[in-house]
């Protein structure tokens, strides 16, 4: 897979923190821009805040609030077909 090297946070405290904090950070930046703030300034503030929040989420993950088991991958077609064949023969017995 192309994204096997990607180390995601999963459905964890650190992932939810990162998601919600980025939503808040970029919403604040967008509202400031809409209300007349400088586009470049607030974009840089949003970007800088995003980086800081990502670092915090990474620290949270290392502290044990991230994924604890390996990332689950879907079965290959061959494994799925083999499992179906086994369950079909078990159902006939």
N, C-alpha and C positions, 0 to 999 in steps of 0.2 A: 504494500500500500504506500501511497505517496506521503501519507502523514504519520507513518509509524514512529518517526522521531519526535512527533509532537507530544509533549508531556502536559496533558490538560489537567485542570484542577478537579474535574468531575462535579457531581452534585454534592458539594461540600460547603462548609462554612466559608472557606477562603474564596470559592467560586462565587457564592452569593454576595459576599462582601465586595468583590471586584465588580460584579455586574451592577449592583445597586449603586455603588459609589461612582462608577463611570456615568451612569444615567444621571445622577445628581450633578456631578461636575459639569457635564456637557449641557445639561438643562440650564444651569446657572449661567454658563458662558453664553448660551444662545439667548437667554432672556436679557442679559446685559447688552448684547449686540443689538437686539431688537429695540431696546429702550434707548439706543443712541450711543452705546459704547463703541470704542474703536475696534474694528473687525480684527486687525492683526494682533492687538494687545490681548483681547479676550480669547482669541484662538490659541495664542502662545500660553496664556494662563491655563486654558483647558488641557492643552497638550502636556504642559509641565505637571499639572495636577494628576493627569492620567498616568504618567510615568511614576510619580511618587506612590500613587495608589496601587499600581501593579507591583512595585517593590514591596509594599506592605503586605499584599496578598501572597507574594512569594515567601515572605518571612512567616506568615501565618501557616502556609503549607508546610514549610520546613519544621515548624513548631508542632506539627501533628494535626492541623486542622484541614489538611488536604486529603487526597486519595490515599488509602492505606493498602489497597491491593492493586495488582496490575490492571491496566485498562482492558475492559472486555472487548473482544472482537467477535463479529458474527461468524457462524460456521461457514466453511467452504461448501460449495454445491455438492461435492463428493461426500463430505461428512453428513450433510443433511439427507442426501439420498440413502446413505447407508443406515442412518437412524430410522428413516421411514420404512426401509425394508425390514429392519429388525422388529419394529413395532407392528408391522403388518403380519409378519410371521408369528409373533407372540400372540396377536389377537386371534389367529386361526386355531391356536392350540387350546 
